[in-house]
Every structure is written in structure tokens, then in C-alpha cells.
Amino acid sequence: MTVTAVLRKDHDILRSKLVFLEAALRVVPQPPCILHEIGCALAKILNQHIKREASALRPYSNRVRAVLRRREHQDHADQHRVLRDINALLQQGMTMPGSTVVPRLVHLIDELREHMAEEERDIFPTVDRAEVERISLAHAPALLITEQMSANAVMTQFPSTKPVFEKYGIHCGCDGCDCLDELAWRHGIDAGELVDELQGVISSDVTPPRQEPELAFVER
């Protein structure tokens, strides 16, 4: 499952919970204790989502930095702060009138929906492109050494092959200007075996691409 597929699933779960909380806010009258429970529930849901989203987008932060910068004043952190302020006011004696709290909670829910829609429209496509590029690079064919390349060219591009050439008495300079096919014939070596040995050296130098762990989350 791709990064954005996981986050879209997380968004769907968050949206369904927002619908439930929004329905609870329509019930009248709203005792302060009920409003407080709704605020705490929304805070918990939002906090879990923030952590999952931050972890998922971290590997792609450089690619989406410009997008995040344009949206820095609309991020979850600001909405979470507003929600925390509402909960704090409710905890201080439960005296805030429901007519004040309910509109603020409803407005916050609308902001969360808008925020998720913006992410899916602006950020997710950038992450998808980054993932495609990463997969393409991971499956890109290794650079090949051919019999038509000169020893100098091979040693310049792949310094780790130098000991192989030295083993056969081939050194940089005039000797290295000839192609591998010519040098192999001159030194009594099979050209194909020489190329295979050189290719084996550079293949062992390639670090396998880091596999991103599949992201998962548990609905609570």
C-alpha cells in the first residue's frame, strides 16, 4: 500500500468520526460535560492523525516543503491548538455557554475537512510522484561495462575496478587507452570473463535501495 493510500484511508476514518461528533453537537441542549467529552474525543483523534501523517510524510519532506510552506498557517497543529484552548476553557469550571462552544467546534470540524481536501489535492500528488521516481530508480538497470570501453574509462567511472586491472598488469595511461577487448587479447585473457569480473566488482559496490516500511495504523 502506498503512502498516500494509507493516508487517504486515515482521512476516511477521520471524516467518519467527524460526522459522528458533528451529529452529537446538533443535540440540544448541550450540557458542558458532553461538550467537553466531544472536545476531548476530537483532540484524541486529531492527535493520532497528526502523528501518523508526520511519520508518513517525513521521507518526502524535501519534495513537499514548498507546498507545506504555503499551507503552514492551515496545518493541523494550529487547529489542534484551538481545540486545546476550547478544552481548557471547558475544564475551568464548565462555565462557558454552549452557544459559544458549539459554533467553535463546528467551525474546527469544517477546517479539518478543508485541510484534508487540500492535502489530497496538493500534497498527495507530489508524494505519489516521488514514490514513482523512487521505485523507478530502485529498478533501474545497473550501468554496464562493455568490451568496447577503454580501461581508463572504466577505472575513471568505477574506481573500485582498478585492482582487477592491476591483477592483469593493466594500468592507467597509454596501456589503458585501448578497449577491453584489445587489452584482453593482448594479455591472454578472455574478454567476456574480464568484463564479467569488472561488472561483479561494481555490482557489489551498489547499495541496495532502502525499502520504505509499509505504513500502517490502528483505528482506535
C-alpha positions as CSV (number, residue, x, y, z in Angstrom):
1,M,0.0,0.0,0.0
2,T,1.4,3.4,-1.0
3,V,1.9,6.3,1.5
4,T,-1.0,8.3,0.1
5,A,-3.3,5.2,0.1
6,V,-2.6,4.8,3.8
7,L,-3.2,8.5,4.5
8,R,-6.4,8.5,2.4
9,K,-7.7,5.6,4.5
10,D,-6.8,7.5,7.6
11,H,-8.6,10.6,6.3
12,D,-11.7,8.5,5.6
13,I,-11.7,7.2,9.2
14,L,-11.2,10.7,10.5
15,R,-14.1,12.0,8.3
16,S,-16.4,9.3,9.6
17,K,-15.6,10.3,13.2
18,L,-16.1,13.9,12.4
19,V,-19.6,13.1,11.1
20,F,-20.4,11.4,14.4
21,L,-19.1,14.3,16.5
22,E,-20.9,16.8,14.4
23,A,-24.2,14.9,14.8
24,A,-23.6,14.9,18.6
25,L,-23.2,18.7,18.5
26,R,-26.7,19.1,17.0
27,V,-28.3,17.6,20.1
28,V,-29.8,20.3,22.3
29,P,-29.4,21.3,25.0
30,Q,-25.7,20.6,25.2
31,P,-24.5,20.1,28.8
32,P,-20.9,21.4,29.4
33,C,-19.8,17.9,30.3
34,I,-21.0,16.5,26.9
35,L,-19.3,19.3,25.0
36,H,-16.1,18.6,27.0
37,E,-16.3,14.9,26.1
38,I,-16.8,15.8,22.4
39,G,-13.8,18.2,22.5
40,C,-11.6,15.6,24.2
41,A,-12.6,12.9,21.6
42,L,-11.8,15.2,18.7
43,A,-8.5,16.2,20.3
44,K,-7.5,12.5,20.7
45,I,-8.5,11.7,17.1
46,L,-6.6,14.7,15.7
47,N,-3.5,14.0,17.8
48,Q,-3.3,10.4,16.5
49,H,-3.7,11.6,12.9
50,I,-1.1,14.3,13.3
51,K,1.5,11.7,14.4
52,R,0.7,9.2,11.7
53,E,0.7,11.9,9.0
54,A,4.0,13.4,10.2
55,S,5.7,10.0,10.1
56,A,4.3,9.1,6.7
57,L,5.4,12.4,5.0
58,R,8.8,12.7,6.7
59,P,10.7,10.8,3.9
60,Y,9.2,13.2,1.4
61,S,9.6,16.4,3.3
62,N,12.1,17.9,0.9
63,R,9.7,17.3,-2.0
64,V,6.7,18.8,-0.4
65,R,8.4,21.6,1.6
66,A,7.2,24.3,-0.7
67,V,3.6,23.1,-0.5
68,L,3.8,22.9,3.2
69,R,5.3,26.4,3.4
70,R,2.3,27.8,1.5
71,R,0.0,26.0,3.9
72,E,1.9,26.5,7.2
73,H,-0.9,28.6,8.8
74,Q,-3.5,26.0,7.9
75,D,-1.8,22.9,9.3
76,H,-3.2,20.6,11.9
77,A,-1.0,22.0,14.6
78,D,-2.9,25.3,14.6
79,Q,-6.3,23.6,14.7
80,H,-5.1,21.3,17.5
81,R,-4.1,24.4,19.5
82,V,-7.6,25.9,19.1
83,L,-9.1,22.7,20.2
84,R,-6.8,22.5,23.2
85,D,-7.9,26.1,24.1
86,I,-11.6,25.1,24.0
87,N,-11.0,22.1,26.2
88,A,-9.0,24.2,28.7
89,L,-11.9,26.7,28.9
90,L,-14.4,23.9,29.4
91,Q,-12.3,22.4,32.2
92,Q,-12.2,25.8,34.0
93,G,-15.5,25.4,35.9
94,M,-17.5,24.2,32.9
95,T,-19.0,27.7,32.7
96,M,-18.6,28.5,29.0
97,P,-22.0,28.7,27.4
98,G,-22.8,26.0,24.8
99,S,-23.8,28.8,22.4
100,T,-20.2,29.8,22.3
101,V,-18.5,26.4,22.2
102,V,-20.7,24.6,19.7
103,P,-20.0,27.0,16.8
104,R,-16.3,26.9,17.5
105,L,-16.3,23.1,17.4
106,V,-18.3,23.0,14.2
107,H,-16.0,25.5,12.6
108,L,-13.0,23.4,13.6
109,I,-14.5,20.3,12.1
110,D,-15.1,22.2,8.9
111,E,-11.4,23.4,8.9
112,L,-10.3,19.8,9.3
113,R,-12.3,18.7,6.3
114,E,-10.9,21.5,4.2
115,H,-7.4,20.7,5.3
116,M,-7.7,17.0,4.3
117,A,-9.1,18.0,1.0
118,E,-6.2,20.4,0.4
119,E,-3.7,17.7,1.3
120,E,-5.3,15.2,-1.1
121,R,-5.3,17.8,-3.9
122,D,-1.9,19.5,-3.4
123,I,0.4,17.3,-1.3
124,F,-0.6,13.7,-2.2
125,P,0.2,14.0,-5.9
126,T,3.7,15.3,-5.1
127,V,4.2,12.3,-2.8
128,D,2.9,9.9,-5.4
129,R,5.4,11.3,-8.0
130,A,8.2,11.0,-5.5
131,E,7.3,7.3,-4.9
132,V,7.2,6.6,-8.6
133,E,10.6,8.1,-9.0
134,R,12.0,6.1,-6.1
135,I,10.6,2.8,-7.5
136,S,12.0,3.6,-10.9
137,L,15.4,4.3,-9.5
138,A,15.3,1.1,-7.5
139,H,14.5,-1.0,-10.6
140,A,16.8,0.9,-13.0
141,P,19.4,-1.3,-14.7
142,A,22.9,-1.1,-13.4
143,L,25.5,0.6,-15.5
144,L,27.1,-1.9,-17.8
145,I,30.8,-2.3,-18.7
146,T,31.2,-3.3,-22.3
147,E,34.2,-4.7,-24.2
148,Q,34.3,-1.5,-26.3
149,M,35.1,0.7,-23.3
150,S,38.7,1.6,-22.6
151,A,40.3,0.6,-19.3
152,N,40.9,4.2,-18.5
153,A,37.2,5.0,-18.9
154,V,36.2,2.1,-16.7
155,M,38.7,3.0,-14.0
156,T,37.5,6.6,-14.1
157,Q,33.8,5.8,-13.8
158,F,34.3,2.8,-11.4
159,P,37.5,3.3,-9.3
160,S,36.9,0.1,-7.4
161,T,37.8,-1.9,-10.6
162,K,41.4,-0.7,-10.5
163,P,42.7,-3.7,-8.6
164,V,41.2,-6.1,-11.2
165,F,43.2,-4.3,-13.9
166,E,46.3,-4.3,-11.8
167,K,46.0,-8.0,-11.3
168,Y,46.3,-8.5,-15.0
169,G,49.1,-5.9,-15.4
170,I,46.8,-3.3,-17.0
171,H,47.5,0.3,-15.7
172,C,46.2,3.7,-16.4
173,G,47.9,5.7,-19.1
174,C,48.8,4.6,-22.6
175,D,48.0,1.0,-21.8
176,G,44.6,1.9,-20.6
177,C,43.6,3.8,-23.7
178,D,42.8,0.6,-25.6
179,C,39.4,-1.1,-25.4
180,L,38.9,-4.0,-23.1
181,D,38.6,-6.4,-26.0
182,E,42.0,-5.4,-27.3
183,L,43.6,-5.5,-23.8
184,A,42.2,-8.9,-23.0
185,W,43.6,-10.3,-26.2
186,R,47.0,-8.7,-25.6
187,H,47.2,-10.1,-22.0
188,G,45.8,-13.6,-22.9
189,I,42.5,-13.0,-21.1
190,D,39.0,-13.9,-22.2
191,A,37.3,-10.6,-22.9
192,G,33.9,-11.8,-21.6
193,E,35.4,-13.1,-18.4
194,L,37.2,-9.8,-17.8
195,V,34.0,-7.8,-18.3
196,D,32.1,-10.2,-16.0
197,E,34.7,-9.8,-13.3
198,L,34.7,-6.0,-13.6
199,Q,30.9,-5.9,-13.6
200,G,30.9,-8.1,-10.5
201,V,33.1,-5.6,-8.7
202,I,30.8,-2.6,-9.4
203,S,27.7,-4.6,-8.7
204,S,29.0,-5.3,-5.2
205,D,29.6,-1.6,-4.7
206,V,25.9,-0.7,-5.3
207,T,24.0,-0.4,-2.0
208,P,20.5,-1.9,-2.4
209,P,17.9,0.9,-2.2
210,R,16.4,1.3,1.2
211,Q,12.9,-0.2,1.4
212,E,10.4,2.1,3.0
213,P,8.4,0.2,5.6
214,E,4.8,-0.2,4.8
215,L,2.9,2.3,6.8
216,A,0.0,1.0,8.9
217,F,-2.2,2.4,11.6
218,V,-4.7,1.0,14.0
219,E,-8.1,2.6,14.3
220,R,-8.9,3.3,17.9
